[in-house]
């Protein structure tokens, strides 16, 4: 029998102070669980002392604790951060939650929180949404293939002098306090298991498709703002970088624009140093006038960007576990062309909701874009199928159901064990 729970989420970043994928996913799940009558709390970090404190966000109670340090210390402070662990301990001790669910705490809250959570709560879960349990940063490709097992040389190549030889040993120690690990894709689950991390099931991220419905007047204003009227629009969004496919999408667009003169690439990422790098590549390919940067956008403007697009792309060339941008694209009813690397391909039905491509195969990648730009009816059908898939297979409600099932399952096991232990104690005392 289900009953109301006290649920605590731990996450380094959380809206509205910061807008990371992890924070947004936790917010969506937390709000859904609170809507169902559960008491939900969030402990997160802030990097400005003035932002520290408690607040009520809808039905959620948020605790923001301060932590800030130079990234050179991350391999050490991600294990035990004295700036946060004492504050986290006091909060968890006060709440006494039934469930603690951690996600993305490897920067500021630190892995030591697993031990604290186990002491002051009933059951502890970890949602793994990247490779940080065994790697220092993104797991990149070797010779065009994903290689999941990493060695000391790989780690030193990733972080140089910041390498901590004890890091992974200590992480494995802290994982003993976790009752179950949720992986956000089967691909990530495989990578974790290859690196000696077990006790994992896959629960994909969920999305509320209702939040991504189009406001046509805002979409039209967005198109006017960026001079997109009459253009065939290919969208490349999210955090910009080489590993996200910034260069390969430009190389593909070099072919696309030769065949479709009014095709443009709409880039919805932060105008940072890599954006400048992309513009340099675009100049070399003579397509700089075909690339439009919006800068970092959220909310209604981000929705308008998706609904303006004819085709959306996620050409990551590293082990990206899943990619919430893909679900947002599908919830917006747009066809998605995604990478065969990482877990992005798990959300796409190839040839039905979009295409799965090897981004390094520029000819095929460009060909798939051209196919959808030249066949708007096919693009529309792909988008509609993607929307239905997001609504049925990746709905926030379904993922909340799957998560709660695990919560209650482990609480039930715990109660059974306590009852058995009680009976054994009574039996022993009468003998």
N, C-alpha and C positions, 0 to 999 in steps of 0.2 A: 504493500500500500504506500503510495506516495504521500509525502507530507512536506510542509515548508522547511526550507533549509537556510542556514546562514552560510553564505558563500563569499569567499574572499579571493579576489584576483590580484596577482602581483605582476606588474608590467613596468618597464623603465619609462615608457613614453605613453601619454594619454591625452586625448583632446579635453578642452580646447587649447591647452597650452602648446601642445605639439600635435602634428597630424602625420603619424607614421601608419603604415599598414597594420602593424601589430596593435597599436592603440585603437585604431578604428574598428578592428575585428573584435577586440575585447569589449569595446563600448557597445557594439551591436548585440553581442551575446549577453552581456551584463544587463542591458535594458530589456531584452526578451525574457530573461530569467526573472527579473524584478517584476515585469508585467504579469508573470504567472504566479506571483505571490511570494516569491523567495526574497529574503533579506540579503541584499548584495552590497559588498564593500569593495573598494579598490585602493591598493597602495601603489603609488607611482613616485617617480622622482622628478625634480625640477633642478635646473642649473642656475637659477637666480634665487638668492636668499629671500627676496621680497615675495616670491611666489609660493613659499612654503606655507603649509597650514591645512586646515580641513574645510571642506565645502560640501554642500548638497547639490547634486546635479540630477534633476528629475527625482527618481526614486533611489538614486545611488548615493552612498556616502563615500566621498573621496578623501584620501589622506595623501598629501604631497610632501615628500621629504627631500631636503636639499642634499645634493651631491654634485661636486664638480672637480675634475682633475684632468691633467694632461693625458692624452691617449697613450703616451709611452708607458704608462703604468697599468694599462688595462689588463694585461695578461696576469697581473698579480691582484689588483683590486677587484677584478671581476669575480675572484674566488671568495674574498672576504673584504668587504669595504667598511672600515670603521666609521665612515661618515653616515652610514645608513643602518647597519645591522642592529644597533641598540634601539633606535627609534622603531624599526620594524618589529623587534621583539616586544616592545611595550604595547604597540598597537594590536598585534595578534593576541597577546596575552589578555588584553582588555576585551577584545571581540569574542574570543573562544569560538571560532567558526567550526561548522561541521566539515566544510570543504575548503581547502586552499588549492587554487589552480594558478600555477605560475606560467608566464609566457614572456620571453624576451627580457630576462633580467640580468644578462651577462655583461652589462656595462656599468650600471650604477647600484642596483639593489644587491646584486652578487649572489652567487650560488649558495653561500652559507645560509640564506633564507630558507632553503629546503629543510635544514636541520631544525631551525626555529619553528617552522610550520609544523613539522612532525611532532614537536613537543607540545604545542598548544592547540592543535586541531585534531580532528578524527582521521581524515583521509587527505592525502596530498597527491595532486596531479601536476604533471608538467606537459604543456603543449609545446612541442618542438616545431619551430617554423623556419629553421635554417640549420646550417651545419656547424654552428658554434660549439656544440657539445664535443666535437672532436677537432675542429679547425679554428684558425684564428681569424679567418675572413672568408670570402667566397671561395668555393671549390671550383677552380677554373679548368678548362679543358687541356688535355695533353694530346697533341697530334690529332686534333679534331674530335676527340672522344672524351666522355666523362670518365675520369678515374677516381673512384670513390675512396680507396684506401690511401691515406697519406702517411708519410714518414717524416723523420726528423729533418731531412734535407728540404722537404716541401714546406715545413713550418718555418724554417730559417729563411727560406726564400720569400715566404709571405711577410714576415715581420722583422727579419734581421736580428739586431741586438735586443729587440724586445721579446725574443723567444724565452719562454719559461719552461724548463724541462720537467717541472713538477705539475704543470697546469692540468693536463689530461688525467693524471693519476688522481689528483684532488677532486676533479669533476666527477670521476667515476665513484669516488668515495661518497660524495654528496648525493649521487643518484640512488644510493642505498636507502635514502629517506623518502623516495618517490614510490607511491603505490602503483602508478601506471603512467606511461608516457603516451600522449596523443601526438601522432605525426600528421601534418596537414597534407601529405601526399604519400602514395606508395613508393615513389622514387626516393623521397627523403627517408622513409622507413628503411628501404634497402641500404642506403648509404650509412645510416646510423648502425644498422646491424652488422654491416661489413667491418665497421670500426669498433665492434665489441659492445655495442649498446643494445640491450634487449628489452623485453617487457613492453612492447610497443603495439599499438593498434592505430589504424588510420581513421581520423575524423577530419574531413575536408572543411575548409572555411565556409561559412554561410553568408548569404546576402539577402537583404530585403528588397525585392525587385520593385516594390512600390515607391521606394525612394528615388528611383532612377527614371521615372516617367518624364516625358518631355514637356517643357513649357515652350510652345512654339514662338511666342513673342521674344523670349529671352534668347532662344536659338538664333532667331533672325538678327537680333541686335549684336550677338556674338559674331555672326558672319560679316556683318557690316563693319564691326570694329577691326577685324583682321582682313578685310577685303577678300572674302572667300566666295562671294557670289559668282556662280557660273564656273566654279572650279571642281575638279575631281579631287577629293580630299582623302589623303592617307594619313592616319594618325599614329604617332609614336609618342607614348606617354610614360609617366612615372619618373623615377629617379634616373637622371642621365648618367651615362658612363660607358666605357668600352665594353664591359661585361654585359651590359643591358642590350648591346647590339647597335650602339650609336653609329659605328662605322659601316656595319653590314647593311643597315637600312638605307644609308646614303648611297652605297654602291648599287643596291637594288633600284633605288629611285633614279639613278643615272640611266638605267635601261628603260624604266617605266616612262620617263619624260620624253625619251626619244620616240616612243610610240604613241603616247597620249600627251599632247602638247599642253593641255590645261590641268594636268595633274600637279598637285603640290603636296609637300610633306608638312604636316602640322605637328609641331613639337611642343608638348605641354609640360616641359620640365623646367626646373630652375635655371635661370640664366647665369651659370657659373663658369668656371674655367673650362669644363668639358664642353659646354655650349659653344665656347669660342673655338675649341678644337674641331667640333662638328662643322662650324662655319668654314674653317680652313679646309677641311676635306671637301665640303660642298663647292668651294671656289676651285679647288683642283679638278673637280668633276664638271665644272662649268654649270652648276645647277643652284648657285647661291640665291638666285631670284625665285627658286622653286621651294625654298625652305622658309617656314614661318614659325617663329618662336613666340609663345604666349607668356613665357615665364611660369612660375609656380601658381597653379590655380586650384581652387577647391569649391565645394558647394555648387550653386546654380551654374556658375561659369564652367566648371568641369563637366557637368551634365550637358551643357550646351555644346561643349567641344565634342563629346561622344556622339551626340545626335547630329552634329554637323558633318561628321565623317562618313565617307562611303565605305571605307575599309579601315580596320584597326589592326595594329601589329604589335606583337611581343616577341622580338627576335633575340632573346637572351642567349648568350654563348657561355653560360656557366650553369651550375646546378642551382637554378632558381626553384625553390621548393614548390611554389604554386603560382603566386602572382594575383593579388586581388584586383589589379587593373583588368585582368581578363574577365573576371566575374562581373565587374562594373560594365564592361563593354557588352557582355551578353545580356545583362539586365537592361541595357539601353537598346537592345534589339539590333545590334550591329554585328556583321560578320567579323570573325577573329582569325588572323593568320598568326600562329604561334610556333615557337621553337620546339624541335624534337628533343632538346636537351632539358634536363630538369623535369619538373612535374607539370609544366604548363600544358603539355599534350594531353594530360589526364582529364582536363575540363572540355577539350574539343573533340567532337565526333568528326573525323577527317572526311571532307567531302559532303558534310551535311550541315554542320554549324559553322564551318570554316575550313581552314587547311592547316595541316602540320607540316612544317618545312625544316630542312637543314639550312640555317641562315647563311652558312658559308657557300652554299650552292646558289650563287647570285642569279644565275639564269632561271632556275626553278622558282626561287623566291620572287623575283620580278615577274615571272610568268603567272604566278598565282595572283599577284596584285592586279596585273593587267586583266586577267580573266574576270575578276569581280568588278573592276571598273568598267569594262566593256559590256558586262552582262548585269545590269542593275536589277533585273528580275531575280536572277540567281542570288545576288547579294542580299536582296530583300528576303528571299526564302531562307537563306542561311541565317540571317539575323533573327527571323521569327523562330526558327528552330532552336537557335541559341538561347533566346529569351525563354522558351518553354523548358529547355534543359536547366537553365538557371533557376527557374521557378519551381521545378519539381525535384531536381537532384541536388541542388545547392541552396535551397531555401534556408533562411535563418531559423525558421520553425523546425525544419527537419534536423538541422545540426544541433539545435537546443535539445531536441528529443534524444538524439544519440548521446549527447554529453550527459544529460540527466540520467539516462539509463546506466551509464558507467558510475556516476556519483552514487546512485541508490544501490547498485550492485555491490560496490565495495563497502558501503555502510552496512548493508545486510550481512556481508561476510564478517565484518567487524563485530556486529551485534551477536551473530551466531557463535563466534569464537569466545566472546565474553560470557555468553550463556553457558557454553560447554565448560569453560574454565570454572565458572561458578558451581556448576553441578559436580565437577571433579573435586573441587575444594570441599564441598559438603560431603561427598562420598568418602574422601580421605579422612575428614574429621570424625566421621562415625565409625571408621575402622579401628 
